[in-house]
Amino acid sequence: MRTSIVARPVRRRLGLLIVVPALLVTLLAALGPTLAPHPAERAIGIPFGDPGDGAPLGTDRLGRDVLSQLLYGGWGLLLVAAVIAVLVTAVSCVLGAVAALRPRIGAWIELGTDFFILVPAVLGILLVLTSWPDAGSLGLIVLALLFGVPYCARICTAAAAGVAATGYVESAQAAGESLTHLVFREVIPNMRAVWTTQLGLRFVAGVYLVSTASFLQLPTTLGASNWAVMVRENASGLLLNPWAVLAPSLAIAIVAVSVNLAVSAIGQGEREGT
């Protein structure tokens, strides 16, 4: 028991340390346009030029500064991924709590989500965004909700079922409290370990989803210089200036991996502390 009590704050501190690289990359992405040495679309040299003065990471296929492209290209991608993570987690927690408190409604929720679990998310995104080119980032967020909520809601339902069976929730139900009160005041606040973990995991999934959509040239409004587009457009010059591909790839990987490891560490700490 003492080991578990000690391990819990250690795991939390470890999780916070692991997420520092992601926070630094996110901060650079947010401040990127003010830090970039050149405008993102300005050519400053020959295509795929070597790193040197004025271009620490060399140039891309159009002779633009890779570092400037990197600083300009991250914020839109990370912002859309964060919006997806928050919305998917919030909707899933509400649906999971309702399903646990009202089994009849839960049966309909489960039935409605089965279809989207069976359909591959990338396939659905390809079909919708190619046939709806004006959807932009909003369409991508809506699709992320449709394909992300069903799986996440199953996890939240399982967690909410244990909370709903506790004495204080049963007492609130016996007192005639409304479903809204039970969901937002009794169940969801006591699912903190679950929804914080899911928030981190949904963010990682959102980063991969937005990157995939950009890499496949699906219609979005993330701009012409986001990290995934940089990887796709500069792949042909990988041997000439590898930084044009490696820099944006590393930025995506650092954010995704560090957040994922931090979530795992914090989640394990929560489990050991219970």
GIGIQUI-V888395 format. One record per pair of residues at least 24 apart in sequence whose ideal C-beta (glycine too) atoms are under 7 Angstrom apart, sorted by the first residue. I is the first residue (numbers start at 1). J is the second residue. D is the distance in whole Angstrom. If there is no record, write none. Layout:
I|J|D + I|J|D
This chain:
4|272|5 + 4|273|6 + 5|273|7 + 7|269|7 + 7|272|5 + 8|269|5 + 8|272|6 + 8|273|3 + 11|265|5 + 11|266|6 + 11|268|6 + 11|269|3 + 11|272|7 + 12|266|6 + 12|269|5 + 14|265|5 + 15|262|4 + 15|265|4 + 15|266|4 + 15|269|7 + 18|258|6 + 18|261|5 + 18|262|4 + 18|265|6 + 19|258|6 + 19|259|6 + 19|262|4 + 21|254|5 + 21|258|5 + 22|254|6 + 22|255|5 + 22|258|4 + 22|259|5 + 25|251|6 + 25|254|5 + 25|255|5 + 26|78|6 + 26|255|7 + 28|71|7 + 29|74|3 + 29|75|5 + 29|78|6 + 30|75|6 + 32|71|3 + 32|72|6 + 32|74|6 + 32|75|6 + 33|71|7 + 33|72|6 + 35|71|6 + 36|68|4 + 36|71|4 + 36|72|6 + 37|65|7 + 37|67|7 + 37|68|6 + 38|65|5 + 38|68|4 + 39|68|7 + 40|64|7 + 40|68|6 + 40|69|6 + 40|72|4 + 40|225|5 + 48|237|4 + 48|240|4 + 48|241|4 + 48|244|7 + 49|241|7 + 50|241|6 + 51|243|6 + 57|243|4 + 57|247|5 + 58|241|4 + 58|243|5 + 58|244|6 + 59|241|7 + 60|234|5 + 60|244|5 + 61|233|6 + 61|234|5 + 61|236|7 + 61|237|6 + 66|243|6 + 66|244|5 + 66|247|6 + 69|225|5 + 69|230|6 + 70|247|5 + 70|248|6 + 70|251|7 + 72|225|5 + 73|223|7 + 73|225|4 + 73|226|4 + 73|227|5 + 73|230|6 + 73|248|7 + 74|227|6 + 74|251|6 + 76|222|4 + 76|223|5 + 76|226|6 + 77|210|5 + 77|211|7 + 77|222|6 + 77|226|5 + 77|227|6 + 77|228|7 + 78|255|7 + 80|137|5 + 80|140|7 + 80|141|7 + 80|210|5 + 80|222|7 + 81|203|6 + 81|206|3 + 81|207|4 + 81|210|5 + 82|203|6 + 83|141|6 + 84|141|6 + 84|144|4 + 84|148|7 + 84|202|7 + 84|206|4 + 84|209|7 + 85|199|6 + 85|202|4 + 85|203|4 + 85|206|5 + 87|141|7 + 87|145|6 + 88|144|6 + 88|145|6 + 88|148|4 + 88|149|6 + 88|152|6 + 88|202|5 + 89|152|7 + 89|195|6 + 89|198|5 + 89|199|5 + 89|202|5 + 91|145|7 + 91|149|5 + 92|149|5 + 92|152|4 + 92|153|4 + 92|156|5 + 92|198|7 + 93|156|5 + 93|188|5 + 93|191|6 + 93|195|5 + 94|183|6 + 95|149|7 + 95|153|4 + 95|156|7 + 96|153|5 + 96|156|3 + 96|157|4 + 96|159|7 + 96|160|5 + 97|160|5 + 97|183|4 + 97|187|4 + 97|188|6 + 98|179|7 + 98|183|6 + 99|157|5 + 100|157|6 + 100|160|4 + 100|161|4 + 100|164|4 + 100|187|7 + 101|164|5 + 101|179|6 + 101|182|6 + 101|183|7 + 101|187|7 + 102|179|7 + 106|157|7 + 109|153|7 + 113|150|3 + 113|153|6 + 116|146|6 + 116|147|6 + 116|150|5 + 117|150|5 + 117|151|6 + 121|147|4 + 122|212|6 + 125|213|6 + 125|218|7 + 129|213|7 + 129|218|4 + 129|219|6 + 130|218|7 + 133|219|4 + 135|219|6 + 136|219|7 + 136|220|6 + 136|221|4 + 137|220|6 + 137|221|5 + 137|222|7 + 140|210|7 + 140|213|6 + 140|220|6 + 144|206|6 + 144|209|6 + 148|202|6 + 148|205|7 + 152|198|6 + 152|202|7 + 155|194|7 + 155|198|7 + 156|191|7 + 156|194|6 + 159|191|5 + 159|194|4 + 160|187|5 + 160|191|6 + 163|187|5 + 163|190|5 + 163|191|6 + 193|267|7 + 193|270|4 + 197|263|5 + 197|267|5 + 200|259|5 + 200|262|7 + 200|263|3 + 201|263|6 + 203|259|6 + 204|256|5 + 204|259|5 + 204|260|5 + 207|252|6 + 207|255|6 + 207|256|5 + 208|256|7 + 211|252|6 + 227|251|5 + 227|252|5
